[in-house]
Amino acid sequence: MGKKTYGITKAVQYGTRLKGHSVYMSQFQLIPYKRIQEYFREQLGVPVSEGSIYNFNQEAYHLLETFEEKAKASRAGSDLLQGDETGINVNGDKYWLHCTSNSSWTYFFPHEKRGTDAMNAIGILPRFKGILCHDHWKPLL
């Protein structure tokens, strides 16, 4: 009889629970990759490279693309929408964290710019036809 592989095609594979745990720690808890690595190694005895953690985040990002479009469409189709932005630091560079929300959804998007270019790139406000609540910053008028 041949050796059973149980669908394993690489020397090391991680399951969805470990991947999900890693993404949660990285993206929701904002724990740096090195600390996530230490946690898996020291607490669970599972060595995970920084490259794997990055790949887990990329996989989750791609799996969420359809959800992201639904979230944007939900806001674009709202009767009432709130919009704002605030400055943030991304790897030492000034970015703007844009936010739009309605009674059910909140959407955050970091962008290098603050004005119309960013709003167009995000793709919610160009499709929005309802009432927009904001702080009267000129590009939103």
C-alpha positions as CSV (number, residue, x, y, z in Angstrom):
1,M,0.0,0.0,0.0
2,G,1.1,3.5,-0.8
3,K,1.8,6.2,1.8
4,K,-1.3,8.3,2.7
5,T,-0.8,12.0,2.2
6,Y,-4.2,13.3,3.3
7,G,-4.1,16.1,0.7
8,I,-0.8,17.5,2.0
9,T,1.2,18.6,-1.0
10,K,4.0,20.7,0.6
11,A,6.5,20.0,3.4
12,V,4.5,22.2,5.7
13,Q,0.9,23.3,5.5
14,Y,-1.2,25.3,7.9
15,G,-4.9,24.8,8.5
16,T,-7.6,27.4,8.3
17,R,-7.7,27.8,12.1
18,L,-4.0,28.7,12.4
19,K,-4.3,31.0,9.4
20,G,-7.4,32.7,10.8
21,H,-5.8,33.1,14.2
22,S,-2.7,34.7,12.6
23,V,-4.8,37.1,10.6
24,Y,-6.9,38.0,13.6
25,M,-3.7,38.8,15.6
26,S,-2.1,40.8,12.8
27,Q,-5.1,42.7,11.4
28,F,-7.5,43.1,14.4
29,Q,-5.1,43.1,17.4
30,L,-2.3,44.8,15.3
31,I,0.4,42.6,16.8
32,P,3.7,42.8,14.8
33,Y,4.7,39.8,12.8
34,K,7.7,39.0,15.0
35,R,5.5,38.8,18.1
36,I,3.0,36.6,16.3
37,Q,5.9,34.3,15.3
38,E,7.1,34.2,18.9
39,Y,3.5,33.3,20.1
40,F,3.1,30.4,17.7
41,R,6.6,29.1,18.5
42,E,6.6,29.6,22.3
43,Q,2.9,28.9,23.2
44,L,1.9,26.4,20.5
45,G,5.2,24.9,19.4
46,V,4.5,25.7,15.8
47,P,7.2,27.5,13.8
48,V,5.6,30.1,11.4
49,S,7.7,32.4,9.3
50,E,7.0,36.1,8.8
51,G,6.5,35.3,5.1
52,S,3.8,32.8,6.0
53,I,2.0,35.4,8.2
54,Y,2.2,37.8,5.3
55,N,0.8,35.2,2.9
56,F,-2.1,34.4,5.4
57,N,-3.0,38.1,5.3
58,Q,-2.9,38.2,1.5
59,E,-5.1,35.1,1.2
60,A,-7.6,36.6,3.6
61,Y,-7.5,39.9,1.7
62,H,-8.3,38.2,-1.6
63,L,-11.1,36.1,0.0
64,L,-12.7,39.3,1.3
65,E,-12.8,41.1,-2.1
66,T,-16.4,40.2,-2.8
67,F,-17.4,41.2,0.7
68,E,-15.6,44.5,0.3
69,E,-17.6,45.3,-2.8
70,K,-20.9,44.4,-1.0
71,A,-19.9,46.7,1.8
72,K,-19.1,49.6,-0.6
73,A,-22.4,49.0,-2.5
74,S,-24.3,49.0,0.7
75,R,-23.0,52.5,1.6
76,A,-23.3,53.9,-2.0
77,G,-27.0,52.9,-2.0
78,S,-27.8,54.4,1.4
79,D,-30.2,57.2,1.9
80,L,-27.9,58.7,4.6
81,L,-24.2,58.4,4.9
82,Q,-21.5,59.8,7.2
83,G,-18.1,60.6,5.8
84,D,-14.8,61.8,7.4
85,E,-11.1,61.3,7.3
86,T,-8.2,61.6,9.8
87,G,-4.4,61.6,9.4
88,I,-2.5,58.4,10.2
89,N,1.1,57.2,10.0
90,V,1.8,54.3,7.6
91,N,5.4,53.2,7.8
92,G,6.5,56.8,8.6
93,D,4.4,58.3,5.8
94,K,1.4,60.5,6.3
95,Y,-1.8,58.9,5.0
96,W,-5.5,59.6,5.4
97,L,-7.8,57.1,6.9
98,H,-11.2,57.7,5.1
99,C,-14.3,56.5,6.8
100,T,-17.9,56.2,5.5
101,S,-20.7,54.7,7.5
102,N,-24.4,54.1,7.6
103,S,-26.6,52.5,10.3
104,S,-25.3,49.0,9.4
105,W,-21.8,49.3,7.9
106,T,-18.6,51.2,8.5
107,Y,-15.8,51.2,5.9
108,F,-12.3,52.4,6.5
109,F,-9.8,53.0,3.7
110,P,-6.2,54.3,4.0
111,H,-5.1,56.5,1.1
112,E,-2.1,58.8,0.4
113,K,-4.4,61.7,-0.4
114,R,-7.2,63.5,1.4
115,G,-9.4,64.9,-1.3
116,T,-11.4,64.0,-4.4
117,D,-8.7,61.7,-5.8
118,A,-8.9,59.5,-2.8
119,M,-12.7,59.6,-2.6
120,N,-12.9,58.6,-6.3
121,A,-10.3,55.8,-5.8
122,I,-12.3,54.4,-2.9
123,G,-15.4,54.3,-5.1
124,I,-18.2,54.9,-2.6
125,L,-19.0,58.6,-2.8
126,P,-19.0,58.8,-6.7
127,R,-21.9,56.4,-6.7
128,F,-23.7,57.9,-3.6
129,K,-26.9,59.9,-4.3
130,G,-28.3,60.4,-0.8
131,I,-27.7,62.8,2.1
132,L,-24.0,63.0,3.2
133,C,-23.2,64.1,6.8
134,H,-19.7,65.5,7.1
135,D,-17.6,68.3,8.6
136,H,-18.1,70.7,5.7
137,W,-14.6,70.1,4.2
138,K,-14.8,71.6,0.7
139,P,-14.2,68.4,-1.4
140,L,-17.2,66.8,0.2
141,L,-19.5,69.7,-0.6
